[in-house]
Amino acid sequence: MNFSTAVQEFRQALPGTDAFKRVRVQCEQIIRNVPEHATMCFVIGEFCRAYVLFYEDQEVSPEFAHRVKAQLLGYMDCLEMALTSEDERAMSAALNQVVADYAGSRGLI
């Protein structure tokens, strides 16, 4: 399992809590097997954990589910692009951007 595979599988998945659970499991696998990607996967995994915790037992509108999926995909795409650059500064900047954006959009999740 690698991060690019997790991104592609999530992109193809339906926007529901099962897809977020799957990403979290994949992130946990990556953390164990590719420790240099641990911080990135922890951030994405925690986003997924929060979404499932808040919305698993609630009915959400399709629009909301698609919006949150798009938000997570945006974060994942940003991190994947930085990861492919193999530049530690780009990775750090991407992580900072994702965390700042997520913290600034807390009303969404």
SULBEL-V393937 format. One record per residue. RES is the residue in one small letter. PHI is phi as a letter, one per 30 degrees, with the letter a starting at -180 (999 if undefined). OMEGA is omega in whole degrees, 0 to 359 (none if undefined). D_FIRST is the distance of its C-alpha to the first C-alpha in Angstrom with 1 decimal. Layout:
res,phi,omega,d_first
RES,PHI,OMEGA,D_FIRST
RES,PHI,OMEGA,D_FIRST
This chain:
res,phi,omega,d_first
m,999,173,0.0
n,b,186,3.8
f,d,180,7.0
s,d,177,8.5
t,d,178,6.6
a,d,179,7.4
v,d,182,10.8
q,d,179,11.5
e,d,179,11.0
f,d,179,13.1
r,e,182,15.5
q,d,186,16.2
a,d,173,16.6
l,d,184,20.0
p,d,179,21.1
g,b,184,21.4
t,d,179,20.4
d,d,179,18.0
a,d,179,15.8
f,d,176,16.0
k,d,181,15.3
r,d,179,12.1
v,d,180,11.0
r,d,178,12.3
v,d,179,10.5
q,d,178,7.0
c,d,178,8.9
e,d,177,10.2
q,d,181,7.2
i,d,178,6.5
i,e,179,10.3
r,d,188,10.6
n,c,181,8.5
v,b,188,9.2
p,e,179,12.6
e,d,176,13.9
h,c,187,11.9
a,d,183,13.2
t,d,179,16.1
m,e,182,14.5
c,d,176,12.0
f,d,180,15.1
v,d,181,17.2
i,d,179,15.0
g,d,179,14.5
e,d,174,18.2
f,e,180,19.2
c,d,179,17.5
r,e,180,19.1
a,d,180,22.4
y,d,180,22.3
v,d,180,21.8
l,e,183,24.4
f,d,193,26.9
y,c,184,26.6
e,e,184,25.2
d,c,180,28.8
q,b,173,30.4
e,d,176,31.1
v,c,180,30.0
s,d,176,31.2
p,e,180,29.1
e,d,179,29.9
f,d,181,28.6
a,d,179,25.3
h,d,180,24.9
r,d,180,26.0
v,d,176,23.5
k,d,178,20.6
a,d,178,21.9
q,d,180,22.3
l,d,178,18.6
l,d,176,17.6
g,d,178,20.1
y,d,182,18.6
m,d,179,15.0
d,d,178,16.6
c,e,181,18.7
l,d,180,16.0
e,d,179,13.9
m,d,178,17.3
a,d,180,18.1
l,d,181,14.8
t,d,178,15.6
s,d,182,19.1
e,h,179,18.2
d,c,183,21.2
e,d,178,21.2
r,d,177,24.1
a,d,179,22.4
m,d,178,19.4
s,d,179,22.0
a,d,179,24.1
a,d,177,21.3
l,d,178,20.4
n,d,180,24.2
q,d,180,24.6
v,d,181,22.0
v,d,179,23.6
a,d,179,27.1
d,d,180,26.5
y,d,180,25.0
a,d,179,27.8
g,d,182,30.3
s,c,184,29.2
r,e,180,29.3
g,d,181,31.6
l,d,179,28.9
i,b,none,27.0
